[in-house]
């Protein structure tokens, strides 16, 4: 019996809280359970992304060429600048959340409200920035064509600089095909909006611009050089960590095998390269964006309660701590997404 008492005392010292393990309240403990389970979910998504990327490493798009947009800087390539700004804003909102929690510990209602307001603003800016980034990703910038074999062909000039379809497509050639709708399509099939230019317009424009070359979606590696030896006499256009540029003759041959024009990215086609890249982009960033949006909505509710004096009446701001745990988790997840999706 004495042995039993000793064991009970030991357990009591270990958990130090009776029905509150490690001194954590029920609400905090449940939040930690949610964070751990959600962390495993994001880990699975990022692991799947990593496996897919390294399996198709040669055709995987280069992030520096995809995320080049910046607000009010149209036509200026600023690779990763806006994504870095988004990351800074989200991390800064995590700092303001820490200050709100600290103010709550000192029962300073005004400061809690102020820092919660800044946290909400930071979250809204981040969500809006993600929506803007999605818009540019879906719309595309240069355009490309897809061959009958499913390969993506992009266009560059004789210096290796990307060239948009609008710069050379021959618009004097009329489009021959109409968009399929449920009323006009075969067996009531329908499709998304037609691209701006037809295959014939791109092919004709390419022939009339002898300085243009085709760049394939395959990354320039020693293995690629060995397989494509002689397809481009200019080695300067095929420097490491860039997509392989074909010779003019080979470009014309590949372009003759084109079946459709691709503008931007969606769940079916991707002008930047591998279709899986777009799938993972929409799914992972969209799932994280949903978490941030949910956090902003929760923060707004907490902010209103702070203004109403709800937590002053309770004499505790523990709710700020619980929502703070969630917000820090969302910020930490984005650091991993930013690192593995954009930087690596």
Steps between C-alpha positions, in 0.01 A plus 500: 500500500786734577643419161174610341506836679858564388404434139203733524716776645752455221231526235359809668839671488550401137169638375480775761136592454272208574254513211721756317804306365820705520295788639332560163130576491261286298475765226878529458543122497238458228666773296832314526331176389359682197838657417681165516242329276500789253879504496495134395258588219723777365803273537330244278424763235856634498646147493281415198615822335864414565470147359320625189748778442806279514333235287434757225792731581593558134159637404421678827448877454754742645339711774717799406335503157145443621462743792644817349207739543486797732209746541530819291813364329347350187755359258785515753633159603545495878534130583378401848489860626127506562497153656777617736292809588197282571712283728631802688148634553376167636797464735452858619136418579631219718705757692195719559313192624777439755465860616122454530546190717752682718263795540230253602722363773523852640124556458546797265187501291599793276832346398341160440248660264771701320730202437210275404395762245851500348496120489170504313630758250810287436289191442268681260795635301646151476172342384451779244857453379442128452188573296698745284776242454245237398354741243839552336582130511169406337515777239864438408746745353667364187291211378625177345388216273447133571605226260305187417728313738409733786828697513496874567687728257589854606649776286822701538702733280856435387631632834291259707247761618138380527262628233122520547260367239349846453836627375514280191170315440357578155152638576429554130412130481139451617414248769327195357358334810219610729488438872312182590193564714221268609293626209768463234727230637499136397297290744436818699867536586628843597841654557659803657556821308708470187857636508565843356691358202457190288773247420509623140554862611792399725661281232469771235636766733795280595594448134497874435735569794831323424656617829260287705587162647307235693585416858382161622383427856802278570762637737851538364706226668796288384253221423287737291804624310598142422154413370455820299853538368506705182151647542644842578831631379504787752613367841453845657123449483525174692665602823434294815170530691312622193263336257655356183483718186477331161658604174288681242459189282407281795267773629306501172478122503363489858260785434347315205385234749300751705137422583387791722596834656537519878460826692556498875438200724204298622435143616524369142783696337796709608702733279790490746569126471384195695125489569569365849665830591172685448303230685724523805508880484122532508454231763776586748481880482120483484482276807736730688308806382181345637674465837611864494151618401347292780752649742411852390129431558572359845723798580222739400259327740759512781572865418131588534485318834804697618328826411185386683703425811411130505841387621529786747187367667646150507826641640696290253617534139568132453294502179763728346765240584301220339437687176863614514616137496299444184634816336862411577441154355362648176804728475740212562333287233542781247873515579525134399282553190707802400824308551412176322263633232663830404866489605630145474 
